[in-house]
Amino acid sequence: MSRLVHVIGAGLSGLAAAVQLQRRGARVVLHEAAPHAGGRCRSYFDGKLNATVDIGNHLVLSGNHAMLGFARAIGAADDLLGPTRPDYPFVDLKNDARWTVRLSSGRLPKWVFDPASRVPGTQPADYLSLASLLWAKPGRTIAQSLRAHGRVWDALLRPLLLSALNTDPAEASALVAGNLLRETLVAGGQACRPLVAGSGLGHAFVDPALRHLQYGGADIRLGARLSGIGFNGADSKQRVSALDFADGPIAVAPSDGVVLAVPPDVARMLVPGLTAPTEYRAIVTAHFAVDPPFGFAPATCLLNGTANWLFAFDGRLSVTVCDAGRFLDTPHDELARTLWAETAKAAGMAAAPMPPWQIAAEPRATLAALPAQEGLRPATRTRWPNLMLAGDWTATGLPATIEGAIRSGQKAADALMNPSMDR
């Protein structure tokens, strides 16, 4: 008989774990406290905009192998759209300067030797400091590991790291930044093509994952909040024995498994003695119901403004403000006016009238990518052989991203299904 596994949490990490478990022959029961799946990576219909929008914009990369493998497994790879080349358009809102960084397709960074491909006003030698992040030591910040000033830092490295880490890059973990560079720039331009979910995150990841699981026989239980975990046994033979839900406990047989894919603060309440991150960073997203200019890039990096990225979708322009804690108390109408002025300038559109808008603020969008917080991220395996942890806040070595979330779920599933875990 196939192994029964309870997956707690239907965010991307939980969905990835459930899909991977099902592929490996397990019987899956997926529990989610909310009335919907997706967690912080979902779509919703906004009546003010008369459109379906994401709760936050997400940019993924062509080299995110776990994300792409998950998308292929659920039949959604075609929903990820982007340029055929690893090109990144930039707009400096201070002086309206515009340029495109065009990375080389192969591993050799030929682009730094081409004035038309690198950041204007830089020389090839200016990029050598990037290499120091590849050998960064644990516990050190990016500012302690390289020269955090100059044209390359201001116009390329800082804005890209800010968007990936959602933490002020100067104080962020150099170790995590180095891991990110290894999987992107060092891997070559074809690992760096920017991709977006053209029809929304729900359409690209959540809905097809739920359909895939349902077709495979998974039991999906929404609105099922876990309030406690029961353990039995002694010493090394301890195991999860029960899951307590509002409608009653569920017994967990010795052969059953559990993947806990919930936020870190919830995990700390459920798992005795668990160490997990405690600091978070906010993201603010503004959606504007207006058609983008013809041919406008799907994603543009913005410098010297409030917004950091501008995304173009059918019938909508949307901007993201990273590490946005300082704006959480700003009235939304005031923030919308500021962000629309920047959006109109970057897109070459009239600033008045302002189109219909919506602001979404998430105070705890990601964990803070600080060296001290990195040391608090737990491993996948716990001291209970039938309990695994998943989430972008676990020790993935990556920032809190879609790739990290999916990778953590797949790792938890594989660890649970490994026969060596049956002890």
N, C-alpha and C positions, 0 to 999 in steps of 0.2 A: 504494500500500500504506500502511496506517495506521502511525503511528509507534509503535515499541516503547519502553516506559518501564519501568524497574526502580524500584520503590518499596521503600526499605529501612526497615523498621520498620512494625509493624501496630498501633501505638497510635492514638489518635484522629486525630492529625495525619496519619499515614500512611494510615489508612483514608479520611479526607476527601480526601487527594490522589488516592488510587486511584480513588475514586468520581468525582471531578471529571474526572480524565483519561479515564476510560471514557466519561463523558458527552460529552467532546469528541472522541471517536473514536479514542483511543489504545488500543493493545494493552498490557495491564498485567500485569507479573509482580510480585507482592507477596512480599517476603522478611521473615521475622520470626525473630529468634534464639530466642525462647522457644517452648515447645510450644503456646502459646495466643496469641490476639490480644487487644488491648485495652490493654496496657501498664498504666498506673496508673489506668485507668478500666475496670474489669472486675468481673465477679461470680464467685463461687465457692460451692460447696456446703459448708457447715460442719456436720460431724457432731455437734458438741457442741450446736448450736442446732437441728439437724435442719431447716435452712432454707438457702436460697440468699441470700447477702448480698453487698454490695459491699465492695471492699477499702477504700473511703472514701466518705463521704456527699458528694454534690454537689448544689448548688442552682444552677439556671440561671434565666434571666429571659426573659420574653416578648419582650423587645427584642433578644435575642441572635439577630440575623438570620442569621448564618452557621450557627449551631447548628440553628435551625429549618429553614433551607433544606436542610441535610444530612439532618435527620430526615425531611423530606418526600420527599427524593430516594430514601431507602432504605425508605420506607413505614412509618416508625415514629413519626410525629408524635403519634398518638393515645396513645402510651405515656407522654407527659409530662403529669403531672397537677398541678393547683393551683387556687387560688381564682379566681373570675371577676373579682375586684377586686384591686387592688394593696394588700392589707392585710398588715401585719406584726405579729403578736402578740409581746409582750415579757413576760418574767417576771424580776423582780429577786429573786434567791435570798436576798439579805440581809434583806429585809423583807417578802417575798412580795407585793410590789406587782405589779399586772398591768395592762397597757393594750395597745391596738392602735393603731399608726400607720396611718392610712388616707390614702394618697396620692390626689390628684385624678386623675381619668381623663385630663384634657387636659393641655396643656403649662403652663397657668397654675397656679402652686402655691397653689391656694385652700386647701389643707389646713392650711397654716401659720397661717391666720386662724381656724381652727375649733378651739376648745379640746378638742372631742371627738375630733379627728383627729390632733392633734400630740402631742408628748411632754408628759405632765402636768408642770406647774410651769415651763413655758416661755412666752415671748411671741414674736410674729411677728418682732420685731427680732433675736431671738437667732439666727435662721437666716441672716442676711445674710452672716455670715462664710464660708458655703459658697461664695459667688461667687468668693472670692479663689483658690480652687483652679482655677477655669476659666482663669485667666491665670498659672498657676504657671510659673516659669522652670525650665529644665533644671538638674539638679544640686542642687536644693533639696529639703529634706524637707518633710513636711506640717507639722511643728511650726514650721518657718521661714516657712511661708506663711500660716498662720492661727492664731487663738487656740485652742490645743489644751487647753482646760479649760472648765469650765462644764457646765451641765445638758445642752445639746444635744450637746456633745462626749461626755460620759460615757454618756448614755443612748441615743444614736442614732448619731452619726457614727463614734465610735471602734469600737463593736462591729460595725457594718456594714463599715467599711473593714478591720478585722482579718480578717473572714471572707473578704473579696474578695481581699485582698493576702497573707494568711497571713504577715504581718510586722507587728511593732509599728507601728501607724500613725504614731506620733510621729516615727519614724526612717525611715519609708517614703517612696518617691518621690512628691512632690507632682504631678509631671507625669503619672504613671500614674494617680494618683487623680483628677486633673482629666479625663483621657480617659474614665475610667470614669463619672464624673458626667455628662459630655456624652451618653453613650449610654444613661443610665438616668434620673436625676431630671430633667435638662434636657429629655429627650425626652418626658417626661410619664408619668403613672401607667400607661398601657397598655403601656409598655415595661418596666415594673417588676414585673409580676405574677410571684411566685415559683413555679417549677415544679420538680418532682422526678420521677425515673424510678420510677414506682409499683411496677413489677415488676423493678426492678434495672437497672443500667447496661448489663449484657450484653444484656438483652432489648431495651433501648431503642436502643442504639447499635451494639454490636459484632456480635451475631449477625445482625441484618438487613443490616448493611453487608457482611458476608461472603457472605450469600446473594445480595445484589444483585450483588456482584462475580462470584461464581461463575456466576450466570445470564447475565451479560454476557460470559463467556468468559475471565475473568481466571485466571491461574495463581497459586495461593496456596501458598507454600512455608513451612511452619512448621518450627521447629528449624533454621533456616538462618542461621547467624551469619556476618556479614561481618567478615573479618579485615584486609582491605586494599583500597585503591583504586589502580588503575594509571592513569597519565596519560601521554599522548604529545603530540608536537607541540612547537612553540616559540612563545614570546611569546603574542601574542593569539590564536593558532590552537591553543593547547593544549586538549585535551578529555579527558574520562574515556574510557579505552580498555578497561579490564578491571575486574571485580569479583572479588575473591578470597574464596571460601568454603571451608569445611572439606573439602567433597567435590570441590573443584577450581575453577579460575577460569572465569569467564564473560566472553566477549568482548563489548565494547560497541561497536557499529558507529558510524560518524560521525553517522548519522541517529538513533541511539537517545538516550534521555534517562535521567537518574537523579534521583530525589528522595530525599534523605537525611533521614529522619524518625526520628532516634535521639536519646537523651539527649545533653546538651552535652559530658559528659566523653568519651563514645564518639566524638562528632563531632570533637573535638579530636585524638583519636588517628588518625583516618582522613583528615582534611583538613589538608594542610600549611599552617601559618601562620594557622589559624583562631582568631579571638578569640571567646570564649563565656563566659557567666556561670560563676562558681566557687563561689558561696555558695548554700546551700539552707536551707529551713525545713521543720520536721517537722509532721506531723499525726497525732493519735491518735484512733482511733474505737473506741467501745464499743457493742456490740450486746447487747440484752437480749431474751430470748425471752418476751415478755409482750404480751398484747393491749392496745393503747392504749385509753384511755377513749373512749366513744362521742362522736363529733363533735370529737375533739381535732384541732387544726390540723396539717397535714402538716409544717410547719416553724415552730419557735418560737425566737426569739432569747433567750438566757439572759445575765443580767448578774450580776456580782459572785460568780462561782463558778469552778470549774475548767473546766467545759464551756462552750462558746459557742453551740452550736445543738443543739436537740432535734428529731429527725425521727420521725414516726409512720408506720409501715407496717403492713400486715396481719400480725398476729401478732408484731410486733416494735417496740420503741422503740430508738432509736439516737442517740447523742450524739457530737458532734465537738469536739475540743479543737484550736484553731488555734495556730500558732506554738508547738508543743508540745515543743520541745527539752528543756525543763527536766524533763519527765516521762518521758523515754526510759529512764532508769535506775530508775524507780519499779517495784517488783514489781507484776505485773499484778493479783494478787488485791487488793492494797491500793488500786490505782487503780480497780478495778472497784467496790469498796465505796464509795469517794468519789463516783464518777460515778453509781452507782445511787441513793445518797441524794439527790443533786441531781435526778436524773430523777424519782424518786418524788415529791419535793416539788413540782416544776414540774407534774407530771401529776396531782397530787392523789391519789396512791396510797399504800398502806401500804409502809413502808420494809422490812418484814420479812414473809416471808423474801425474800431476793434471788433473782430468777429466774436460770435458766441464762444465762451471759454469755460474751462473747468480746471480747478486746482486739486491735486491729490497729494497729500503730505503723509509720509510714513516715517514716524519718529524713530522706529527700530527697524529700518530697512535692512541693514547688514550689521554684522559684528564689526567692531573697530579693529582695523588691521594693524594693531600696535604690537611691538615685541612682547610686552607683558601679557597681552591677551593671547598671543600665539602659544605661550606656554601653558595656557589653561584649556586648550582644545583637546578633548579626549580621543583616545583611539577607538576604532570600530568595535573591537572585542571588549567585553566586560568580564568581571570575575565569575559571572554566571554563564556557563557554556551555551545556553539556549537563548541568550539575550544579546543582541547587537545594536549598536547605535548608528544612526544615519542623519545627515544634515550638513549644510554647507559650513556649519560651525564646528564640526569635528575636524580631526587632524588630517585634512586632505593635502596640506602644503600649499593650497591655493587660496585666493581671496574668496569671499562669500559671493559666489557667482553661480550661474546656471550650470556650468561645467562642474564646479565643485560639488553642488547638490546632487547632480545625477551620478557623478563618480562615487560619492559616498554611499548612495543607495545601492549601486551595483556591487560595491565592495562588501557591504553588509550582507547582501544576499549570498554572495560567493562564500564569505566566511561561514555563514550559517549552514550552507549546503556542503561544506567541506567535510568529508567523513572523519577527518582527524579531530573535529570538534566534538564528536560523540564520545564522551569520556565519563 
